[in-house]
Amino acid sequence: MKKPELLVTPGSVSEIKRQIEAGADAFIIGEQRYGLRLAGEFDREQIKEAIKISHEYGKKVYVAVNAIFHNKIAGELDEYVSFVKEAGADAIVFGDPAVLMAVRAAVPGFPLHWNPETTATNWYTANYWGKRGAVRVVLARELSMDAIIETKENAEVAIEVQVHGMTCMFQSKRPLLGHYFEYMGKNMEIEERQGAQNMLLHDEERNNKYPIYEDQNGTHIMSPNDMCIIDELLDMIEAGVDSFKIDGVLQTEDYRVAVTKLYRKAIDMCVEYPDQYEEEKEELLEAAEALQQDHRPLDSGFFFKETVY
């Protein structure tokens, strides 16, 4: 069996070396002006440094250019994608066709990973974007295991699936928290709120707590639970899914590194000793559960249930 790529979201350049030691194969980085819900802010010099370090160890770096763009910033994309190529990145992650047009104009042929968050739900759409320049499609988090496998069987592009971490339930381009604090007479800079882990929406009826934070792309409300599929990887690996992503937004560096180590062990065991994986997968899940905060239980996302909103 082919080993899928283990893709992680580091919070800093210094974390990348720790993640390489933990077993990561590739990284998604970027800056808030162009990328959504990043685990850490990387300016241009840091992007160059991250790429240099990663390539020294034979790892890949994908730069997130997947924000929701208005005219002003869309006009900057030709210059930015040119920088990304010159910096040596391995691909650009995008959702907006404006990025595709910028790549065609400025750096034709540069690898693109299409990540529209919720609308990559079938292999027809995956192949549509493949014919327009995408070499990989990031599937929606709301798909079942059967749908993922069927898509992989029919896709003409590489397929990436998130296997761990929180997911975004709501995004507004407006700084909703900022407006609230201003209304209350408590002005706060976005930088002071972005990434704050103590900002939660409480749903007493369902006993859920939803992380909420702001960045330059607006307000994001995240899922109350963390997805974890560490005990159900084998079917996707056998189907040939190309990349497994761990999303580490709003988590600590130590947490992200520890989770990477667990998935590295699980993936290697699946490929090399599948029978042993079947015997030990419950222990892997228990180890993942031990890393969780009290208010963030693990679940299997939509892998085994119907999408219900």
Secondary structure, DSSP 4 states (H G I P E B T S, - for coil): -PPPEEEE--SSHHHHHHHHHHT--EEEE--TTT-SS-SS---HHHHHHHHHHHHHTT-EEEEEE-S---HHHHTTHHHHHHHHHHHT-SEEEE-SHHHHHHHHHHSTT--EEE--SS---SHHHHHHHHTTTEEEEE--TT--HHHHHHHHHH-SSEEEEEEEE--EEEEESS-HHHHHHHHTT----HHHHTT-TT-EEEETTTTEEEEEEEETTEEEEE-SSEEE-TTS-HHHHHHT--EEEE--TTS-HHHHHHHHHHHHHHHHHHHH-HHHHHHHHHHHHHHHHHTS-TT--EE-TTTTS----
